[in-house]
Amino acid sequence: MKNMNKAICLILIISILLSCKDHKESNQIYTSVSSQTELTDHEEMLKSLPDDPVAIAEIASKQMIHHNNLQSFDILKSRKNIWTPFPPNLTKILGVLDTIEPYELSIHRPYENRLIGACVSESYFLAGLLRHKNIPVRVRAGYFKNINKFREHIIVFWEEVARYKGFNAQLMKEDTLAWKKNQNDYTQSQLEADHRIEHWVCEYWNKQEKQWILLDANNDFLKLSSKIEVGYELPIEYFEYAHEAWINMRTNSEYNPEMHAEYPQDGRSHIRSQLLADFLNLLNHDISCYSNIDIPSKEFIKERTYEDLTVQELSELDKLANLLSKNPSTDELIKFYNDSKTLKIRSAQLDSFSFVSSIK
């Protein structure tokens, strides 16, 4: 009996060790490069990068400025716009930064010399820096949530954004008061719907805490737009994963999917887009839904509507959301993709970096 107990204990210990090894290897796969995090030049600019993920996020935040933050930092519209290369490949971004003072990442970059971008470009840039330091990281697609508490502040912020960008310029020129009412009524309607803003963010593996933690290279946006101050590690209370939105939309009859609407997509269609984009990110197939290089994938993800979905597609999307809610291994993600009848895209097979590539 004692020998049997010892054998059982030994088996359990071996199982635990193998499980830890598999878990580690599953995480390490997210240190491999992808189409947007590959570095083929300008490596000298990254020699001074620290090892701490949060410190790297801080450095990344000093290289870009979100297009909705320009007016808050008094960036003149007359300045020559320095837009982030798109798709936001790490090598191309560094190439542009290398031509603008201070020509390196370690020195604080003035706002007017930062690349103009958005959460998609900011996230892939940060992911590229982290992977260069062999830190497991993946880009996630979802939404900001719980950010509409300070309504008057939010209304003023979006009025300033609209004024800076010249939205509805003809009405603004003809009748400023009517323009202001029109703009603020729209923002108010968004607040009434508890609108959730599309957001892409990094998620890095924290060895000490043994969990994935959200990491955002732009914490200025929440402070400026919603009067919410956060660090570079984004608290989970402010982020809704795409699979969470899908599950809520499909299972809760009182859930309003239009809070996720992003023109020209209705809420349900946009949630589907984010769910698929998130899935492909986890398979190391970057940004297919935004890249004009990959038109068929972009059309499938961004232009196919919820109303067009077949029963089989809906079933597979339900299963996908359920799978993502369980933080699956990469093997589980790959198997799901390979078994899918409706969610495959040709570009994933043709992407030599993706985990489901057929050309490796």
C-alpha positions in Angstrom: 0.0 0.0 0.0 2.8 2.4 0.9 4.5 1.6 -2.4 1.3 2.3 -4.2 0.8 5.7 -2.5 4.4 6.6 -3.4 3.7 5.7 -7.0 0.5 7.8 -7.0 2.4 10.7 -5.5 5.2 10.4 -8.1 2.7 10.3 -10.9 1.0 13.4 -9.6 4.3 15.3 -9.2 5.3 14.3 -12.8 1.9 15.4 -14.1 2.2 18.8 -12.3 5.7 19.3 -13.7 4.7 18.4 -17.2 1.7 20.7 -16.9 3.9 23.6 -15.7 6.3 22.9 -18.6 3.5 22.9 -21.1 2.1 26.1 -19.6 5.5 27.8 -19.9 6.0 26.6 -23.5 2.5 27.8 -24.4 3.3 31.3 -23.0 6.7 31.4 -24.7 5.2 30.9 -28.1 4.1 34.6 -27.8 7.7 35.7 -27.9 7.9 34.7 -31.5 7.7 37.5 -34.1 4.7 38.2 -36.3 4.2 40.3 -39.4 3.8 43.5 -37.4 6.4 42.7 -34.6 9.2 41.5 -36.8 12.4 43.5 -36.6 14.7 43.6 -39.6 16.4 46.9 -39.2 17.1 49.7 -36.6 17.9 47.2 -33.9 20.4 49.7 -32.5 17.5 51.9 -31.3 16.4 49.1 -29.0 19.7 48.6 -27.2 18.7 50.8 -24.3 15.3 49.1 -23.7 14.8 48.1 -20.1 13.7 44.6 -19.1 10.6 45.6 -17.2 7.4 45.5 -19.2 5.8 48.5 -17.6 9.0 50.6 -18.2 8.9 49.5 -21.8 5.2 50.6 -22.0 6.2 54.0 -20.7 8.9 54.3 -23.4 6.4 53.2 -26.1 3.9 55.8 -24.8 6.4 58.6 -25.4 6.8 57.8 -29.1 3.2 58.2 -30.2 0.2 60.4 -29.7 -3.4 59.2 -30.2 -5.2 61.1 -32.9 -8.0 62.0 -30.5 -5.5 63.5 -28.1 -4.0 66.1 -30.4 -6.1 69.0 -29.4 -5.5 68.3 -25.7 -1.7 68.8 -26.2 -2.2 71.9 -28.4 -0.7 70.2 -31.4 -1.2 72.7 -34.3 -3.2 71.4 -37.2 -0.8 73.2 -39.4 2.1 71.0 -38.4 3.2 68.4 -40.9 1.3 65.3 -39.8 3.7 62.4 -39.0 1.4 59.4 -39.2 2.3 55.9 -38.0 3.1 53.7 -40.9 0.2 51.4 -41.6 0.1 48.5 -41.2 2.1 49.3 -38.1 5.2 47.2 -38.6 7.8 47.6 -35.8 10.7 48.1 -38.3 8.8 50.7 -40.3 7.8 52.6 -37.1 11.4 52.7 -35.9 12.5 53.8 -39.3 10.3 56.9 -39.1 11.2 57.6 -35.5 14.9 57.4 -36.5 14.4 60.4 -38.8 12.7 62.7 -36.2 14.4 64.3 -33.2 15.5 63.1 -30.7 16.3 60.1 -33.1 16.1 57.5 -30.3 13.7 56.1 -27.7 15.5 56.7 -24.4 15.1 60.6 -24.6 11.7 62.1 -23.9 10.1 62.9 -27.3 8.2 66.2 -27.5 4.5 65.8 -28.3 4.9 67.6 -31.6 7.5 65.1 -32.7 5.5 62.0 -31.9 3.9 59.7 -34.5 0.1 60.1 -34.7 -1.6 56.8 -34.3 -4.4 54.9 -32.6 -4.7 52.0 -30.2 -4.1 49.4 -33.0 -0.7 50.9 -33.9 0.2 51.6 -30.3 -0.5 48.0 -29.3 1.5 46.4 -32.1 4.4 48.8 -31.5 4.5 47.9 -27.8 4.1 44.2 -28.6 7.1 44.4 -30.9 9.3 46.0 -28.2 8.3 43.4 -25.6 8.9 40.5 -27.9 12.3 42.0 -28.8 13.0 41.6 -25.0 11.7 38.0 -25.1 8.7 38.9 -23.0 5.5 36.9 -23.9 2.9 39.3 -25.2 -0.2 39.1 -27.3 -2.5 41.8 -28.7 -6.1 41.7 -27.7 -9.1 43.3 -29.3 -12.0 44.4 -27.2 -13.6 47.5 -25.7 -13.2 50.2 -23.0 -16.0 49.8 -20.4 -17.1 51.6 -17.2 -15.7 54.9 -18.5 -18.8 57.1 -18.7 -19.1 58.4 -15.1 -18.0 62.0 -15.7 -20.5 62.9 -18.4 -20.0 66.6 -18.5 -16.3 66.1 -18.9 -16.8 63.6 -21.7 -19.2 65.9 -23.6 -16.6 68.7 -23.5 -13.8 66.4 -24.6 -15.6 65.1 -27.6 -16.7 68.6 -28.6 -13.1 69.7 -28.6 -12.1 66.6 -30.7 -14.9 67.4 -33.2 -13.9 71.1 -33.4 -10.2 70.3 -33.9 -11.0 67.7 -36.6 -13.5 69.9 -38.3 -16.4 67.5 -38.1 -19.5 68.9 -39.9 -17.4 71.9 -40.8 -20.1 73.6 -42.9 -22.6 73.8 -40.1 -19.8 74.9 -37.7 -19.1 77.8 -40.1 -22.7 78.7 -40.6 -24.1 78.3 -37.0 -21.7 77.6 -34.2 -24.4 77.1 -31.6 -26.4 74.7 -33.8 -23.1 72.8 -34.5 -22.4 72.6 -30.8 -25.9 71.4 -29.9 -25.7 68.8 -32.7 -22.4 67.5 -31.5 -23.2 67.4 -27.9 -26.6 65.7 -28.5 -24.8 63.0 -30.3 -22.3 62.5 -27.5 -25.2 62.5 -25.0 -26.9 59.7 -27.0 -23.7 57.7 -26.9 -23.6 58.1 -23.1 -27.2 57.1 -22.7 -26.4 53.9 -24.6 -23.3 53.4 -22.4 -21.2 53.3 -25.5 -18.1 51.1 -25.3 -15.2 52.3 -27.3 -13.3 49.8 -29.5 -9.9 49.3 -27.9 -6.8 47.2 -28.7 -4.4 46.5 -26.0 -1.4 44.3 -25.1 -1.5 41.4 -22.6 1.9 40.3 -21.2 2.7 37.2 -19.2 3.7 38.2 -15.6 6.0 35.5 -14.3 5.6 36.5 -10.7 1.8 36.6 -10.7 1.6 33.7 -13.2 -1.1 35.4 -15.2 -1.7 37.6 -18.3 -1.9 41.3 -17.4 -3.3 44.0 -19.7 -0.7 46.6 -20.7 -1.6 49.8 -22.5 0.9 52.2 -24.2 -1.7 55.0 -24.0 -3.0 55.8 -20.6 -3.4 59.4 -21.6 -6.7 58.8 -23.5 -8.7 57.6 -20.4 -7.4 60.6 -18.4 -8.2 63.1 -21.1 -11.5 61.7 -22.4 -13.0 60.2 -19.2 -11.2 61.7 -16.3 -9.9 58.3 -15.3 -6.3 58.0 -14.2 -4.7 54.5 -14.6 -1.2 53.2 -14.9 0.2 51.4 -17.9 -1.2 48.1 -16.5 -4.8 48.7 -17.4 -7.2 47.5 -14.7 -9.5 44.8 -15.9 -12.6 46.8 -14.7 -12.0 49.1 -17.7 -11.7 46.5 -20.4 -14.2 44.1 -22.0 -12.8 41.3 -24.0 -14.6 40.6 -27.3 -15.7 37.2 -26.2 -17.3 38.7 -23.2 -19.3 41.1 -25.3 -20.3 38.3 -27.7 -21.5 36.0 -24.9 -23.5 38.8 -23.2 -25.1 39.7 -26.5 -26.0 36.1 -27.3 -27.3 35.1 -23.8 -28.7 38.2 -22.2 -32.0 39.4 -23.7 -31.6 42.7 -21.8 -28.1 43.4 -23.2 -28.0 46.3 -25.7 -25.5 45.3 -28.4 -25.8 48.8 -29.9 -23.4 50.1 -27.2 -20.7 48.4 -29.3 -21.7 50.1 -32.6 -18.9 51.7 -34.5 -19.8 53.4 -37.8 -20.5 51.9 -40.3 -21.1 48.7 -38.4 -24.0 48.0 -36.1 -23.2 46.7 -32.6 -23.6 43.0 -33.2 -21.6 43.1 -36.4 -18.8 45.0 -34.7 -18.7 42.5 -31.8 -18.2 39.7 -34.3 -15.4 41.7 -36.0 -13.6 42.1 -32.7 -14.1 38.5 -31.7 -12.5 37.3 -35.0 -9.7 39.8 -34.8 -8.9 38.8 -31.3 -8.9 35.1 -32.3 -6.5 35.8 -35.2 -4.3 37.8 -32.9 -4.0 34.9 -30.6 -3.0 32.8 -33.6 -0.3 35.3 -34.4 -2.0 36.5 -37.5 -1.9 40.3 -37.2 -4.3 42.9 -38.2 -5.9 41.2 -41.2 -9.2 43.1 -40.5 -7.6 46.5 -41.0 -4.9 45.9 -43.7 -5.7 47.1 -47.2 -3.0 44.6 -48.3 -5.4 41.8 -47.3 -8.7 43.0 -48.8 -10.6 39.6 -48.7 -9.9 39.1 -45.0 -10.8 42.7 -44.3 -14.1 42.3 -46.1 -14.9 39.0 -44.4 -14.2 40.4 -40.9 -15.2 44.0 -41.2 -18.0 44.1 -43.8 -19.9 40.8 -43.3 -22.9 41.7 -41.1 -24.5 39.8 -38.3 -27.7 39.5 -40.3 -25.8 37.7 -43.0 -24.5 34.9 -40.7 -25.6 31.4 -41.2 -26.8 29.1 -38.4 -23.5 27.2 -38.6 -21.4 30.5 -38.4 -23.4 31.6 -35.3 -22.8 28.2 -33.7 -19.0 28.3 -34.4 -18.8 31.9 -33.1 -20.6 30.9 -29.9 -18.2 28.0 -29.4 -15.2 30.3 -30.1 -16.4 32.9 -27.5 -16.8 30.1 -25.0 -13.4 28.8 -25.8 -11.7 32.2 -25.4 -13.4 32.7 -22.1 -11.4 29.7 -20.7 -8.0 31.2 -21.6 -7.2 28.3 -24.0 -3.7 27.0 -24.9 -2.3 27.7 -28.3 -2.9 24.0 -29.2 -6.6 24.4 -28.4 -6.8 27.6 -30.5 -5.1 25.9 -33.4 -7.3 22.8 -33.2 -10.4 25.0 -33.1 -9.3 26.9 -36.2 -8.4 23.8 -38.1 -11.8 22.2 -37.3 -13.7 25.3 -38.2 -15.9 25.2 -41.3 -16.8 28.9 -41.5 -14.1 31.0 -39.7 -11.0 30.3 -41.7 -9.4 33.0 -43.8 -6.9 32.4 -46.6 -4.5 35.1 -45.4 -3.9 33.1 -42.2 -2.7 30.1 -44.2 -0.4 32.4 -46.3 1.0 34.2 -43.3 4.3 32.4 -42.5 4.2 33.8 -39.0 0.8 32.6 -38.0 0.4 29.4 -36.0 -1.9 28.0 -38.6 0.2 28.7 -41.7 0.3 26.1 -44.4 3.5 27.4 -46.0 6.0 26.8 -43.1 
